[in-house]
């Protein structure tokens, strides 16, 4: 699975219910690997930011809160939240899954 984190300093996919749900489902599948990519300019800026302050990437990941995710459709959000709530790990697994699986060196650019 290719995850494009834009904008790099406040990635939209980490705030969208459907995106987080799809990421969570991909991480649940042992056959799916997760790669993070950015356009070249954003990748260079991210690498420069990490040199200055390595905590910026960790902060972006620590800000992931699936229970605060937005969706265009109220019914989609309710369906996603109901599915997550009925799963064994609930929101904790969604939040932790991405944090645990985003490791240094995953950036493909």
Secondary structure, DSSP 8 states (H G I E B T S, - for coil): -EEE--STTS-GGGTBHHHHHHHHHHHH-TT---EEE--HHHHHHHHHHHHH-THHHHHHHHT--GGG-B-SSHHHHHHHHHHHHHSSSHHHHHHHHHHHH--TT-B--
